[in-house]
Amino acid sequence: MLTTIHSVLAQGTPHHLKYYGDSTNISQASVTVIDNMLLKVRENLSDNWLMYLFVLAAGGIWGVTFSLARIATESGLHPLGLAWWQAAGGGLMNLCFCLFARDKLKNILQLAWPMTVIGFCGSVVPGTLLFYAAVHVPAGILAISIAVTPMLTYLASVVLKVEAFKSRRVTGVLLGFIAIVLIMRPGSVESLQASENSNVTFWILLALLSCCFYTLENLFVEKRISAEVYMPLLLGGGMLIAALLMLPFVVATGAWVTLSVPLDKAEWSVIFMILASGSAYLMYLILIRRAGAVFASLTGYVVTLSGVFWGIAIFAESHSQWIWLALLVMIIGMFLVTPRTDKRLEMEKN
């Protein structure tokens, strides 16, 4: 707020209200400066609340995708085929927004490389890994595991000197890894067994590997994507490229998933998963571009909590005290990692 006041005052008093010995002019000048100051503060607050609304919406919607993936995979649909539908459907959905902004399409060739990076790091690898893990790991545990992403993002940001080293935030990272250890301790693993003869520890580690690719995507979007890029075009193109990259493997492995009318429960879960992941993904990328990757990592709070409770609501999942302790430790760790304010968001507003 002090920065806002300074920026308004730095503009000086309008010429026609400068003091020439008349106290009325002084009063009018003061009122004008205060009005301008309050207007800018109101605009800042409005935009900040919009960013937090995006965090809540993206996290809440994204959280349900773990349960939807479990419904689909438990019904026998192939994980690779599901990953293809998620990429293709989400890509087409986001490109539909471009029909209302056709002038943005002129930059599509310039975005070919960024689209490929986003498609590979944000859909091909992590999407496939998570769908395979969803067969063996409860939805709530997948949600907790994915919460490692903001912590990895911060660590990578420190190494790349995008973020400063802060002991408070490093403590948060350590708590995040402690939470993962609590999840995979022997007593917890037994209670997590989602299918017979499955090595749940391996599948949790596979889900954690997807976090590494999400981290690469976060940093790439923040550092390489300018504010002028139309996000629906970038995301839509990236997801379609991901679908093209996966298509040969889907066909070669016989993993194709056919959606036929009337849709059954598993096929409806695919449709809802496309809508949920496509819209949440778009909001998340907008958050990264608008407020920075670290601020956008607030979404992880909501994804983790909503993912756990969606699993309880849909599958009546029950967890041991170790899992609830891991959830608590993970939330505290995320709180420590995420900055209280985002400097870049403040600078852009002022």
C-alpha positions in Angstrom: 0.0 0.0 0.0 2.9 2.3 0.8 4.2 1.7 -2.7 0.8 2.6 -4.1 0.6 5.8 -2.1 4.1 6.7 -3.3 3.3 6.1 -6.9 0.2 8.3 -6.7 2.0 11.1 -4.9 4.9 10.9 -7.3 2.6 11.9 -10.1 2.3 15.3 -8.5 -0.8 17.5 -8.0 -2.9 18.3 -11.1 -1.8 21.8 -12.4 -5.3 23.3 -12.0 -5.4 22.4 -8.3 -1.9 23.6 -7.3 -1.8 26.0 -4.4 -1.8 29.6 -5.3 -2.8 30.9 -1.9 -6.3 29.6 -1.9 -7.1 27.0 0.9 -10.0 25.7 -1.3 -7.4 24.5 -3.9 -5.4 22.8 -1.2 -8.5 20.9 -0.1 -9.4 19.9 -3.6 -5.9 18.7 -4.3 -5.9 16.6 -1.2 -9.2 15.0 -2.1 -8.1 14.3 -5.6 -4.9 12.6 -4.4 -6.8 10.5 -1.9 -9.4 9.5 -4.4 -6.7 8.3 -6.9 -4.9 6.5 -4.1 -8.1 4.7 -3.0 -8.9 3.8 -6.6 -5.6 2.1 -7.1 -5.8 0.3 -3.8 -9.3 -0.9 -4.7 -8.0 -2.2 -8.1 -5.1 -4.0 -6.4 -7.3 -5.7 -3.9 -9.8 -6.7 -6.5 -7.1 -8.3 -8.7 -5.4 -10.0 -5.7 -8.7 -11.5 -4.7 -9.2 -12.7 -8.2 -5.8 -14.5 -8.0 -6.8 -16.2 -4.8 -10.2 -17.2 -6.3 -8.3 -18.8 -9.1 -6.2 -20.7 -6.5 -9.3 -22.0 -4.8 -11.1 -22.9 -8.1 -8.1 -24.6 -9.7 -7.2 -26.6 -6.6 -10.7 -27.7 -5.9 -11.4 -28.8 -9.4 -8.0 -30.4 -9.8 -8.4 -32.4 -6.6 -11.4 -34.4 -8.0 -9.4 -35.6 -11.0 -7.5 -38.2 -8.8 -10.9 -39.8 -7.9 -12.1 -39.6 -11.4 -8.9 -41.3 -12.6 -9.4 -44.1 -10.0 -13.0 -44.6 -11.2 -11.8 -45.0 -14.8 -8.8 -47.2 -14.1 -10.7 -49.5 -11.8 -13.2 -50.0 -14.5 -10.5 -51.4 -16.7 -9.7 -48.4 -18.9 -6.0 -48.3 -19.9 -4.0 -45.6 -18.2 -2.2 -44.6 -21.4 -5.5 -44.3 -23.2 -6.9 -42.1 -20.4 -3.8 -39.9 -20.6 -4.4 -39.5 -24.3 -8.1 -38.5 -23.8 -7.1 -36.0 -21.1 -4.6 -34.3 -23.4 -6.7 -34.4 -26.6 -9.9 -33.4 -24.9 -8.3 -30.7 -22.8 -6.5 -29.3 -25.8 -9.6 -29.0 -27.9 -11.5 -27.4 -25.0 -8.9 -24.7 -24.5 -8.5 -24.1 -28.3 -12.3 -23.3 -28.3 -11.5 -20.1 -26.4 -9.4 -19.1 -29.4 -12.5 -18.8 -31.5 -13.3 -15.6 -29.5 -9.7 -14.3 -30.0 -8.7 -15.2 -33.5 -6.2 -12.5 -33.7 -4.1 -14.5 -31.2 -3.7 -17.3 -33.7 -1.1 -15.4 -35.7 1.5 -16.2 -33.1 0.9 -20.0 -33.2 4.1 -20.9 -35.0 6.2 -18.9 -32.6 4.7 -20.9 -29.8 5.5 -24.3 -31.3 8.5 -24.9 -29.0 6.9 -23.7 -25.8 3.8 -25.8 -26.6 6.0 -28.9 -27.0 7.7 -28.3 -23.7 4.4 -27.8 -21.9 2.8 -30.8 -23.6 5.7 -33.1 -22.7 6.4 -31.8 -19.1 2.8 -31.1 -18.2 0.9 -33.9 -19.9 2.8 -36.7 -21.6 5.0 -37.8 -18.7 3.2 -36.7 -15.5 -0.3 -37.5 -16.8 0.7 -41.1 -17.9 2.6 -41.7 -14.6 -0.3 -40.6 -12.5 -2.9 -42.7 -14.4 -0.7 -45.8 -13.9 -0.3 -44.9 -10.2 -4.0 -44.4 -9.8 -4.6 -48.1 -10.3 -2.6 -48.9 -7.2 -2.7 -45.9 -4.9 -5.8 -44.3 -3.3 -6.9 -40.9 -4.6 -6.2 -39.1 -1.4 -2.6 -40.4 -1.2 -1.9 -39.3 -4.8 -3.1 -35.8 -3.8 -0.8 -35.7 -0.9 2.1 -36.9 -3.0 1.5 -34.2 -5.7 1.9 -31.6 -2.9 5.7 -32.1 -3.3 5.6 -30.0 -6.5 5.7 -26.5 -4.9 8.6 -27.6 -2.7 10.5 -28.9 -5.7 9.7 -25.7 -7.5 11.2 -23.6 -4.7 14.3 -25.8 -4.5 14.9 -25.5 -8.2 14.2 -21.7 -8.0 16.9 -21.3 -5.4 19.4 -23.3 -7.4 18.6 -21.2 -10.5 18.7 -18.1 -8.4 15.1 -17.2 -9.3 14.3 -17.2 -5.5 16.4 -16.3 -2.5 17.4 -18.9 0.1 15.2 -18.6 3.1 15.6 -20.9 6.1 11.9 -20.8 6.8 11.1 -22.1 3.3 13.8 -24.8 3.4 12.3 -26.0 6.6 9.0 -26.3 4.7 10.7 -28.4 2.1 12.2 -30.7 4.7 8.7 -31.2 6.3 7.3 -32.1 2.9 9.8 -34.9 2.5 9.1 -36.0 6.1 5.4 -36.3 5.1 6.3 -38.6 2.2 8.4 -40.8 4.5 5.4 -41.0 6.9 3.2 -42.1 4.0 5.6 -44.8 2.9 6.5 -46.2 6.4 5.7 -49.9 6.6 2.5 -49.6 8.7 1.1 -47.0 6.4 2.0 -48.9 3.2 0.0 -51.9 4.4 -3.1 -49.8 4.9 -2.7 -48.2 1.5 -2.7 -51.4 -0.5 -5.3 -50.6 -3.2 -4.9 -53.8 -5.3 -3.5 -57.3 -4.6 0.1 -57.9 -5.3 0.9 -54.3 -6.0 4.0 -52.6 -4.7 2.4 -49.4 -3.5 5.7 -47.8 -2.5 6.9 -48.1 -6.1 3.7 -46.4 -7.4 4.0 -43.6 -4.9 7.6 -43.0 -6.0 6.3 -43.0 -9.6 3.7 -40.3 -8.7 6.5 -38.3 -7.1 8.5 -38.5 -10.3 5.6 -36.7 -12.0 6.2 -33.8 -9.6 9.7 -33.3 -11.1 8.1 -32.7 -14.6 5.5 -30.3 -13.2 8.4 -28.4 -11.6 10.1 -28.1 -14.9 6.9 -26.8 -16.5 6.4 -24.3 -13.7 9.8 -22.8 -14.1 9.6 -22.8 -17.9 6.3 -20.9 -17.9 7.5 -18.3 -15.4 10.9 -17.6 -17.0 10.2 -18.2 -20.8 6.6 -17.2 -21.4 5.8 -13.5 -21.7 2.7 -11.9 -20.3 1.4 -11.2 -23.8 1.0 -14.9 -24.6 -2.6 -16.0 -24.9 -2.8 -18.9 -22.4 -5.7 -20.9 -23.9 -3.7 -21.0 -27.2 -0.5 -22.0 -25.4 -2.2 -24.7 -23.3 -4.5 -26.0 -26.0 -1.7 -26.3 -28.5 0.6 -27.9 -25.8 -2.0 -30.5 -24.9 -2.7 -31.4 -28.5 1.0 -31.8 -29.2 1.0 -34.1 -26.1 -1.8 -36.1 -27.6 0.1 -36.5 -30.9 3.3 -37.6 -29.1 1.3 -40.2 -27.2 -0.8 -41.5 -30.1 1.8 -43.9 -31.6 2.3 -45.5 -28.1 -1.4 -45.8 -27.5 -1.9 -47.5 -30.8 1.1 -49.8 -30.5 0.2 -51.0 -27.0 -3.5 -51.4 -27.8 -4.3 -48.9 -25.1 -7.0 -47.1 -27.0 -10.1 -46.2 -25.0 -13.4 -46.0 -26.9 -16.1 -43.7 -25.7 -19.5 -45.0 -26.9 -23.0 -43.7 -26.3 -24.7 -44.2 -24.0 -21.8 -43.5 -21.7 -21.3 -45.7 -18.6 -19.8 -44.6 -15.3 -16.2 -45.0 -16.4 -16.7 -43.1 -19.6 -18.5 -40.3 -17.8 -15.6 -40.0 -15.5 -13.3 -39.5 -18.5 -15.6 -36.7 -19.8 -15.6 -35.0 -16.4 -11.9 -35.5 -16.1 -11.3 -33.8 -19.4 -13.4 -30.8 -18.3 -11.9 -30.6 -14.8 -8.2 -31.0 -15.8 -8.5 -28.7 -18.8 -10.1 -25.8 -16.9 -7.9 -26.2 -13.8 -4.8 -26.4 -15.9 -5.6 -23.2 -17.7 -6.3 -21.3 -14.4 -3.0 -22.7 -13.0 -0.9 -21.5 -16.0 -2.6 -18.1 -15.8 -1.6 -17.9 -12.1 2.0 -18.8 -12.9 2.2 -16.1 -15.6 0.3 -13.5 -13.6 1.6 -14.0 -10.1 4.7 -16.3 -10.5 5.3 -20.0 -9.9 5.7 -19.7 -6.2 2.5 -17.8 -5.7 0.7 -20.3 -7.9 2.0 -23.1 -5.7 -0.7 -22.1 -3.2 -2.9 -24.2 -5.4 -1.2 -27.2 -4.0 -2.9 -26.6 -0.6 -6.3 -26.9 -2.1 -5.4 -29.8 -4.5 -4.1 -31.8 -1.5 -7.0 -31.1 0.8 -9.7 -31.5 -1.9 -8.0 -34.6 -3.2 -8.1 -36.3 0.2 -11.7 -35.3 0.9 -13.0 -36.2 -2.6 -11.5 -39.6 -2.1 -13.4 -39.9 1.2 -16.6 -38.6 -0.3 -16.5 -40.8 -3.5 -14.8 -44.0 -2.3 -15.2 -43.8 1.5 -11.4 -44.0 1.7 -10.2 -44.4 5.3 -6.6 -43.5 6.3 -4.5 -44.4 9.3 -3.3 -41.9 11.8 0.1 -41.8 10.0 -1.6 -40.6 6.8 -3.4 -37.9 8.6 -0.2 -36.9 10.3 1.5 -36.8 6.9 -1.3 -34.6 5.6 -0.8 -32.2 8.5 3.0 -32.1 8.1 2.6 -31.5 4.4 0.2 -28.6 4.9 2.6 -27.0 7.4 5.5 -27.5 5.0 3.6 -25.9 2.2 2.7 -23.0 4.4 6.4 -22.4 5.2 7.5 -22.8 1.5 4.8 -20.4 0.1 5.7 -16.7 0.6 3.2 -14.6 2.5 3.2 -12.1 -0.4 4.3 -12.3 -4.0 6.7 -9.5 -4.9 6.2 -9.8 -8.6 2.4 -9.6 -8.2 2.9 -6.4 -6.1 5.3 -4.9 -8.7 2.9 -5.6 -11.6 0.1 -3.9 -9.7 2.0 -0.8 -8.8 
